[in-house]
Amino acid sequence: MAPWLVMLALSKCAKSKQDSRSHKLAFSPFGFAGNDKATLEYMREAEVKHSRLAMLAVVGWPLAELFDKPIADAAGLPTALTKTGASPSILNGGLEKIDAAYWAAVAILGAIIEIERMKVMEAKGKSYVAGDVGFDPLGFMPKDEGGKKEMRTKELKHGRLAMMAILGFVVQEAL
């Protein structure tokens, strides 16, 4: 990317502040990062959450299209895919096939996860880093600070790519 384009897109916050947690310079082309540190941290937390959901969705979307019919047939349930074999979504329809109990379970699970995150955030206080909720069942997070910083940067970059990939999935299935 051209250096002048990057400089053109930097917000006021990004020009004057450095985010030492995972990036040398905060990049906010539309100024979403705000003008203060609290807004920047809030938006970083939101970005990490959306990144993690997108990474799960990038794996789940094609797997749902591949295995929905065989699993539904084996369980004696109707398939949730659309007539064209696509995953149900707002743009291509099919969401009416999904039971309301499923949506309730998803909302309850999301609320539980958010409450636990808030507890961790409150317990860690000022030492809390966006997305650091202490959940690492596979032990991917390095123990040293340099390794943690690098891993957070990788997660953010992969998450941003996953968000764009999901956008591509949605557009492709809508057309």
N, C-alpha and C positions, 0 to 999 in steps of 0.2 A: 504494500500500500504506500502511496506517495506520502512523504513526511508532511507536506503542506496540507494534505487532506486530513491527516490526524490532528494537526494543530488547529485546523479550522473547526473541527468537531468538538474540541475540548470545552467543557463547561467552565464557568468561573471557579467552581469548587476544585475542579481537577487542576486548573492552572496554578492554584496557590497551595494546595495541600498534597501531601504524599500519603498513600495508604500503605503502611509498612507491613500489613498483615499478609497480603499475597501479591500485590502488584506495586510496581514502582510508581505508576501514575494512574490515577483513577480516570477511566474513560467513560464519558457520559455525553454522547453526541446530542441528546435532546434535553440535557439539563436535569434528568431525573434524579441525579445524585444529590441535588439540593445544594445549599450554600453553607451547611454546617455539618459537623461530624456526626451528630445524632441521626440526621436524615440519611447520610451516606451509609452508616451502619445498618439502619433499618432497611434500606434498599438492597444492601449486600445480603442481608438475611433472606429477604424475599427472593433474590436471584438464586441463592443456594438452594432454597426450597424448590423453586421452579425447575432448576437444573436437575435436581435429584428425581423429581417426578418425570421430567422429560426423558432422562436416561432409562428409567423403568419402562416408560411408554414405548420408547424406540425398540426395546426388546419385546415387550408384550403385544404390541399391535400386530406384527407379522406372525407371531406364535399363535395369537387368537385366530387369525385367518387360516392358519394351517391346521390347527388341532381342535377348533370349536366343533365342527361336524362330527369327527370320530368320537370325541368325548361325550357330546350330547347324545349321539346314537347309542353308545355303550351304557349311558346312564338312563336312557329312555326319556330324554328331555328334548324339547324342540330346539333347533339351532337358533342362535342369536344373530347370525350373519344376515345381511340383506340378500335380496334376490340375486344380485350380481356376485355374491360371495365376499363382499366387503365387510369390514368391521362396522358396527353401527356407530353413527356419529350425528351431530346436529346437522351437518351439511348434506349428508347422503341418506339420512333417515335411519330407521331401525331401532331407535331408542325406545319406542313404545313396547318393544318386545322384552325389555329389561324390567324385571320385577321391582316394585317399589321397595320391598324389603332389602334388596341389594343396595339401593341408594341410601337407605337408612343406615345400613351397616357401614357403608363407606363414610358417611357423615359422622357416625359415632366413632369409628376408628380414627378419622382425621382429628376429631376433637380430643380424643385421648392422647394422641401423639403431640398435639399442640400444647395441651396442658402439661405433659411431661417435659416438653422443651422449655416451657416457661419456668418450670420448677428448676431445671438445670441452669437456665439463664440467671435466675434470681440467686441461686446458690453460688454461682461463680462470680457474680458481680462484675466488677471492672475487668476481670481477667477472661471474661467470656469472649469467644471468637465466633463470628457468624457460622452457624452450622455445626459447631462442636458440642454435640449433645451426649458424647460419651458412648455412642453406639457404634462399635466396630467389631462385629462378631468374627470376621475373617482376619483381623489383625493387620490390615493394610497400612494403617497410619504409623509412620516411623516414630520413634521415641524422641529423637533430637529435634530441636527447634527448626534447624535448616531444612530437614527432611519434611517436617510438618508443613512448613511454608510452601515448599515445592509441591507437596501432595495437594494442598488446598488450591494452588494455582492450576494444577492438572485437572482437578475436579471441576473447577469453574470453566476452564476451557472446553472440557468434554461436555459439560452441561450446556454450554452455549451452543455447541455443535448439535447436541441432541435436540435442543429447542428448535433450531432451524430444520432439523430432520423431521420432527413431528409436524411442523408447519408444512413441509413438503408432502408428507403423507396425507395430510388433510386436504391440501389443494389438489393433489393427484386424484384422490378418491372423489372429490366434489366435481371434478371435471369429467 
